[in-house]
Amino acid sequence: MNNLASALAEELKITNGKAMFKGLSPFKLFPFHTREPERAKFTNGFEPILGVIARVSLGFKESYNVDDYDISAIVDEVEIEGDSLDDAEKEKLIHSILDYNHLDSLKHPYLLNYKTLSEGNEKKGEMDVGNFITVLFRLKEDEVWKRFIGDKEPTNLIEKMLLESLGDLPRSNTSNKFKAVGRNLFPYASEDLHHLLKYQDFALKNLSLFFSFYYFQYIIQNAIVADRINKTPVSKLYPLYYTLDIENITGSRDTNRYGYNVVKEIHNNLLVDERLVGYLNQLIDHEGFFTITEMLNFEGQQAVKFNNELYTFISLYKLNIGKEEALPQDTEALIKLFKKWLIEDISAETKVRYFKAIEEVGNKYFLKNRGKLGKVLTLKSEFIILLTAICIKEDKMIIKELFEAFEDRGVFLDRYSKEKIIELYDKMNILDKKSDSGEAIYVKSIL
């Protein structure tokens, strides 16, 4: 009896008197790393990750590097009329048109599959983020997305030569270890993606921004969710306030009180929350994966068995690591005590390194240092334009409803930021102040 508890204690070296809190679960909540070299740093933006997303969605090998990009077949096959160029000049001409650095200029969706990873260890982090987003959006099952990135039909001779020369990418059946447990918080994500894909040129220009936006929104919202041990499922986004990068702000603004500071408050808990749910799953005699909320809602024998395994494990933890607290009998109280001990015993340096994964993408796109106020959630104009496009879709929307649509996607704004956005819309000439009531302000579609 209680074999699972004993096995977990052995695996974590707790019975040796000095625990090693490594990751054990075959699943992960976040694509983050405790090792600095492997963390995605977005040196080349989200483009390498977009390549991973495309390849994994279509069942291709997730990695692709500059050395894999080979257009030598075009050099061998192309004939220059009149033999006006020798072989060296012909090769130079073809490379000037089709070299990897010119790939984006061709504007063909299938070429997203050939976006290369960054150099060095960072590529591991990029592949993890790409795999994570593929799970988050269920892209392997999304036929609209797969048609967009899988269509090899060329629109001109240059595209035809290139696509035929590059050939097929290698296939792979790599399993995905990530669990997007808070996907329900973003019910419009796939709908937004499908609308974006209707407009090929706009999509190709904005897909990296689109996925970086939803990725950041998901990880900060689920960092907050994961830190709350609650029997009731979370069904609403936590209101996190943004400002525009062009604004001057004060400490009394909502973005300072209810913005990135909320996320920073739990930075020491992020790795703990990841490890906690992984370890608890090791105490369940089931091959699936359960969230803590689901565990707290176990019934009958399943609830009894889980509680027994957890109590036995916590008893072993207390005995071997030298904890003083009295052990509760209640499952929720046991989980909270386990979390408290993990916070105490996992090294501070490891916890800090793990949280940096949020700051890396935030620093690249969504955070701005505001002096003594520190880092603040920030929207650049390119993201405002993208959000406006995917929220309004094809007609127009009352400004109040548009800001509500922003909130549905995790972007909350105070009245000062809303006024700045209205000014931006006015400059873009997409405001329509005519309505049946004569009062409502509409924002026109930009697509």
Buried (B, 14 or more C-beta within 10 A) or exposed (E): EBEBBBBBBEBBBBBEEEBEBEBBBEBBBBBBBBEEEBBBBBEBBBBBBBBBBBBBBBBBBBBBEEEBBEBEBBBEEEEEEEEEBEEEEBBEBBBEBBEBEEBBEBEBBBBBBBBBBBEEBBBBBBBBBBBBBBBBBBBBEBEEBBEBBBEBEBEEEBBEBBBEBBEEBEEEEEEBBBBBBBBEBBEBBBEBBBBBBEBEEBBBBBBBBBBBBBBBBBBBBBBBBBBEBEEEEBEEBBEBBBBBBEBEBEEEBBBBEBBBBBBBEBBBBBBBBBBBBBBBBBBBEEEEBBBBBBBBBBEEEBBEBBBBBBBBBBBBBBEBBEBEEEEBEEBBEBBEBBBEBBBEBBEEEBBBBBBBBBBBBBBBBBBBEBEEBBBBBBBBEEBBBBBBBBBBBEEBBBBEBBBEBBBEBBBBBBEBBBEBBBEBBEEBEBBBEEEEEEEBBBBBBEB
